[in-house]
Amino acid sequence: MSSKTAIFLLGATGYIGGSVFQRLIRHPNAANFDVTVLVRAEQKAKKLEAYGVRVVVGSMADTDKLESLASQADIVFNCADSDNCDAMKVILHGMKNKHDATGVAPILIHTSGTGVLADNAAGMYATTTIYYDSDPAQIESLAPTQVHRVVDLEIVGADAKGYIKSYIVLPSIIWGLGTGPLVDAGIMNPHTVLASLMIRASLDRGQAGTVGEGKNIWPYVNIDEVVDLYIILLDNILSDAPIGHGREGFYFGENGELPLYDISRAIGAAMVELGKAKTDEVTAFSKAELDRYLWMGLVGANSRCRAPRSRSLGWKPVKKAEDALAAIKPEMEVILAKQA
């Protein structure tokens, strides 16, 4: 790679992408990065220009822009839609153009998620099946119908053809409010995904809810620590370290696991403390409630994994279950403040 590394980041206003963006512009080698972001809202685009990056107004539906920007990048970070296969094909075509013009395979760091491991437990049992990011054959046993999987397969296929090198990061349930200048400026979404979904759904019904009996198990990871994984992965790539890519390039983001019921119970306790429920008792979401919220069905699945490949890079997350559960009340307070 040249001394000036061209980076194209998708998702800069989102929870993960905004957090990654903030770390990129503060990176020790930031002066050697030429960062471009694609942003839908023109108002946010103008604010992002203040950070010395190139900002293009558009979306993943703007295929001409997407392909062109991907073709100009040495490294593409996709922290936007994990399930938009059409957009990913456009990105990969642009990256292939880059390879064909230069003879060098550009880098794709893509955000998937451990939802790809999900079963149909519906909260009724804990599975004994645990996936390891160091076991490509086990990951390859996943059905193409699993959430995120069709995009992951498209990416790994492109790596196998030799015109990109792919590194897929699979965060688990990410906890902790996003922080930093992009949050302060109203540019970036500070909220978690699955955890905030459960908080909002419980607030709407006035009582903590769970899926089924909440016996299913999910791994968790702190937002700042999973962003550490992205940056450590980037640093390994920039130093030409011999790390796995393609079928051997799946990197789980996890630092322990919790039964869903424990998360629901912490939501119930926070609701009582904040005067939003009279009891901390947890009850099952009804079918109508589950149908009302996108992704709620996934919350009831098991998604168990271990991340030896991620840790082999030097990634050392330290925050544990008690930290994750303690973060629920502060997030609920922010959600309530916005609703007021």
C-alpha positions as a printed Julia matrix, in Angstrom:
340×3 Matrix{Float64}:
   0.0     0.0     0.0
   1.05    3.6    -0.54
   1.98    5.8     2.39
  -1.48    7.41    2.12
  -4.08    4.71    2.68
  -7.45    5.39    1.06
 -10.24    4.28    3.42
 -13.92    4.21    2.47
 -16.25    3.9     5.48
 -19.94    3.07    5.27
 -22.09    3.71    8.33
 -20.31    6.73    9.82
 -23.49    8.04   11.45
 -24.4     4.69   13.0
 -23.65    3.17   16.38
 -20.75    0.95   15.25
 -19.63    2.94   12.22
 -19.57    6.24   14.07
 -17.53    4.69   16.85
 -15.08    3.25   14.3
 -14.89    6.62   12.51
 -13.96    8.42   15.72
 -11.15    5.96   16.32
  -9.88    6.28   12.75
  -9.54   10.06   12.95
  -7.72    9.7    16.3
  -5.51    6.83   15.13
  -1.75    7.33   15.58
  -1.4     7.02   11.79
  -4.43    9.17   10.97
  -2.25   11.62    9.01
  -1.57    8.75    6.6
  -5.26    7.97    6.09
  -7.38    9.5     3.33
 -10.88    8.82    4.67
 -14.09    9.01    2.62
 -17.57    8.48    4.08
 -20.96    8.08    2.42
 -23.76    9.8     4.36
 -27.47   10.09    3.58
 -28.28   13.35    5.39
 -26.78   16.52    3.92
 -26.88   18.28    7.31
 -24.79   15.54    8.92
 -22.48   15.5     5.91
 -21.63   19.16    6.45
 -20.85   18.5    10.11
 -18.58   15.58    9.22
 -16.53   17.7     6.82
 -15.17   19.52    9.88
 -13.17   16.37   10.69
 -11.03   16.68    7.59
 -12.54   13.8     5.67
 -14.14   13.58    2.25
 -17.92   13.34    2.6
 -20.19   12.15   -0.2
 -23.95   12.52    0.16
 -25.74    9.35   -0.84
 -26.92    5.95    0.27
 -26.27    2.3    -0.42
 -28.98    2.54   -3.07
 -26.82    4.95   -5.1
 -25.02    2.2    -6.97
 -22.9     4.42   -9.2
 -21.49    6.3    -6.22
 -21.05    3.11   -4.22
 -19.12    1.34   -6.95
 -16.97    4.36   -7.74
 -16.04    5.01   -4.11
 -15.26    1.34   -3.51
 -13.03    1.29   -6.6
 -10.94    4.15   -5.18
 -10.29    2.59   -1.77
  -7.43    0.53   -0.44
  -9.62   -0.43    2.52
 -13.42   -0.53    2.72
 -15.09   -0.61    6.14
 -18.72   -1.67    5.91
 -20.38   -0.8     9.2
 -23.77   -0.18    7.61
 -26.31   -2.79    6.46
 -25.18   -6.36    7.13
 -27.96   -7.85    5.0
 -27.98   -5.76    1.81
 -26.64   -8.29   -0.66
 -27.33   -6.12   -3.71
 -25.27   -3.27   -2.27
 -22.48   -5.65   -1.3
 -22.3    -6.98   -4.87
 -21.87   -3.38   -6.07
 -19.13   -2.75   -3.51
 -17.35   -5.95   -4.52
 -17.57   -5.02   -8.2
 -15.94   -1.69   -7.42
 -13.22   -3.42   -5.44
 -12.66   -5.85   -8.31
 -12.15   -2.85  -10.6
  -9.52   -1.59   -8.16
  -7.78   -4.97   -8.22
  -7.91   -5.22  -12.01
  -6.41   -1.75  -12.38
  -3.63   -2.12   -9.81
  -2.98   -5.84   -9.42
  -3.37   -5.42   -5.65
  -6.26   -6.95   -3.73
  -8.02   -4.25   -1.69
  -9.18   -4.93    1.86
 -12.79   -5.35    3.0
 -13.55   -5.17    6.74
 -17.21   -6.07    6.94
 -19.61   -6.01    9.89
 -21.78   -9.11   10.22
 -22.97  -10.36   13.61
 -23.31  -13.43   15.78
 -26.99  -13.43   14.86
 -25.77  -15.64   12.01
 -25.43  -18.39   14.64
 -29.04  -18.06   15.82
 -31.27  -21.09   16.36
 -35.04  -21.35   16.89
 -35.04  -21.6    20.69
 -37.64  -18.84   21.13
 -36.31  -18.38   24.65
 -37.24  -21.89   25.75
 -33.83  -23.55   26.14
 -30.08  -23.01   26.21
 -28.15  -24.82   23.5
 -24.87  -26.61   24.08
 -23.66  -25.71   20.57
 -20.81  -23.2    20.69
 -19.15  -21.78   17.56
 -15.46  -20.89   17.39
 -14.13  -18.22   15.03
 -10.98  -20.33   14.68
 -12.97  -23.19   13.08
 -13.81  -22.32    9.45
 -15.36  -25.72    8.79
 -17.82  -25.19   11.64
 -18.73  -21.74   10.34
 -19.16  -23.19    6.85
 -21.78  -25.58    8.28
 -24.15  -22.61    8.76
 -27.09  -22.62    6.37
 -27.16  -19.88    3.72
 -30.62  -18.97    5.03
 -29.21  -17.75    8.36
 -29.45  -14.0     8.96
 -26.4   -12.16    7.5
 -25.13  -15.37    5.91
 -25.86  -14.65    2.25
 -23.78  -11.47    2.39
 -20.98  -13.2     4.29
 -20.86  -15.92    1.62
 -20.72  -13.34   -1.19
 -17.73  -11.72    0.51
 -15.86  -14.95    1.18
 -16.47  -15.98   -2.43
 -14.84  -12.77   -3.65
 -11.84  -13.42   -1.42
 -11.54  -16.94   -2.82
 -11.38  -15.45   -6.32
  -8.42  -13.37   -5.21
  -9.6    -9.85   -5.98
 -10.15   -8.81   -2.35
  -8.97   -9.83    1.09
 -11.92  -10.06    3.44
 -12.11   -9.77    7.21
 -15.56  -10.19    8.74
 -16.21   -8.89   12.25
 -19.18  -10.47   14.03
 -20.18   -8.48   17.12
 -22.51  -10.12   19.61
 -24.96   -8.11   21.75
 -23.11   -4.82   22.0
 -23.72   -2.85   25.16
 -22.9     0.67   26.29
 -23.94    4.06   24.99
 -21.88    5.48   22.17
 -19.89    8.53   23.22
 -17.62   11.14   21.67
 -17.8    14.24   19.49
 -20.1    12.7    16.88
 -22.66   11.92   19.59
 -22.29   15.39   21.1
 -22.84   16.96   17.66
 -25.94   14.87   16.97
 -24.28   13.15   14.03
 -24.17    9.59   15.3
 -26.71    7.19   16.79
 -25.51    6.44   20.36
 -27.83    3.5    21.03
 -27.26   -0.22   21.11
 -29.33   -2.44   18.85
 -30.77   -5.51   20.58
 -30.44   -4.16   24.14
 -32.19   -0.88   23.3
 -34.86   -2.84   21.42
 -35.67   -4.79   24.58
 -35.62   -1.62   26.69
 -38.03    0.21   24.35
 -40.35   -2.78   24.05
 -40.46   -3.16   27.85
 -41.1     0.56   28.37
 -43.94    0.45   25.84
 -45.71   -2.31   27.8
 -44.89   -0.9    31.25
 -43.18   -4.08   32.41
 -39.98   -5.94   31.62
 -40.43   -8.54   28.93
 -38.53  -11.52   27.65
 -38.88  -14.0    24.81
 -40.44  -17.26   25.99
 -38.78  -18.14   29.28
 -35.58  -16.23   28.51
 -33.43  -19.35   28.82
 -31.52  -18.75   25.58
 -27.96  -17.48   25.75
 -26.28  -14.58   23.96
 -22.67  -13.39   24.08
 -21.99   -9.74   24.79
 -19.29   -7.14   24.14
 -18.76   -3.5    25.06
 -18.96   -0.95   22.23
 -15.52    0.52   22.91
 -13.95   -2.92   23.16
 -15.47   -4.2    19.93
 -14.16   -1.06   18.2
 -10.76   -2.02   19.63
 -11.13   -5.23   17.6
 -11.71   -3.29   14.36
  -8.65   -1.12   14.99
  -6.41   -4.03   16.03
  -7.51   -5.84   12.9
  -6.68   -2.75   10.82
  -3.26   -2.42   12.45
  -2.46   -6.06   11.71
  -3.48   -5.58    8.08
  -1.42   -2.4     7.67
   1.64   -4.14    9.11
   1.19   -7.08    6.71
   0.82   -9.49    9.62
  -0.04  -13.03    8.44
  -3.61  -13.11    9.78
  -6.55  -15.1     8.47
  -8.8   -13.74    5.73
 -11.58  -15.18    3.57
 -12.87  -18.45    5.0
 -10.34  -18.03    7.81
 -11.23  -14.38    8.29
 -14.19  -14.5    10.68
 -13.61  -12.57   13.92
 -16.17  -12.86   16.71
 -16.65   -9.97   19.13
 -17.55  -11.52   22.5
 -16.35  -11.42   26.08
 -18.71  -13.77   27.88
 -22.38  -14.64   27.69
 -25.68  -14.19   29.49
 -29.1   -15.83   29.46
 -31.68  -13.45   28.02
 -33.62  -13.53   31.28
 -30.77  -11.8    33.13
 -30.97   -8.89   30.7
 -34.74   -8.72   31.09
 -34.43   -8.78   34.88
 -31.97   -5.86   34.79
 -34.43   -3.94   32.59
 -37.18   -4.61   35.12
 -35.05   -3.35   38.0
 -34.16   -0.19   36.1
 -37.81    0.44   35.23
 -38.8     0.28   38.9
 -35.93    2.57   39.93
 -36.95    5.11   37.28
 -40.64    4.94   38.14
 -41.65    3.26   34.9
 -42.98    0.03   36.39
 -44.55   -1.02   39.66
 -42.86   -4.4    39.66
 -39.57   -5.8    38.4
 -41.27   -9.07   37.51
 -40.42  -10.29   34.02
 -43.15  -11.69   31.78
 -43.07  -13.1    28.27
 -43.71  -10.82   25.33
 -46.94  -11.77   23.55
 -46.9   -12.83   19.92
 -48.35   -9.45   18.97
 -45.54   -7.7    20.85
 -42.9    -9.86   19.19
 -44.39   -9.13   15.78
 -44.41   -5.39   16.47
 -40.66   -5.04   16.85
 -38.2    -5.85   14.06
 -35.55   -8.37   15.16
 -37.36   -9.3    18.39
 -37.69  -12.9    17.21
 -33.91  -13.06   16.91
 -33.57  -11.97   20.54
 -35.04  -15.31   21.65
 -32.4   -17.37   19.84
 -29.24  -18.91   21.18
 -26.06  -17.43   19.71
 -23.13  -18.98   21.55
 -19.55  -18.44   20.45
 -15.91  -18.05   21.45
 -13.33  -15.76   19.84
  -9.85  -17.34   19.91
  -9.05  -15.94   16.46
  -9.92  -12.4    17.54
  -7.84  -12.77   20.69
  -4.91  -14.11   18.67
  -4.59  -10.61   17.15
  -3.89   -9.16   20.58
  -7.5    -8.17   21.33
  -8.03   -8.13   25.11
 -11.57   -7.17   26.17
 -12.0    -6.97   29.93
 -15.56   -5.76   30.64
 -17.83   -8.46   32.0
 -21.47   -9.35   32.59
 -21.91   -7.1    35.61
 -20.7    -4.15   33.55
 -23.11   -4.98   30.73
 -26.08   -5.23   33.08
 -25.13   -2.03   34.87
 -25.22   -0.19   31.52
 -28.93   -0.84   31.02
 -30.19    1.86   33.39
 -28.07    4.69   31.86
 -29.28    3.77   28.38
 -32.87    3.68   29.59
 -32.41    7.15   31.1
 -31.25    8.53   27.74
 -34.15    6.87   25.9
 -36.63    8.33   28.4
 -35.07   11.78   28.17
 -35.54   11.75   24.39
 -39.16   10.64   24.79
 -39.95   13.44   27.26
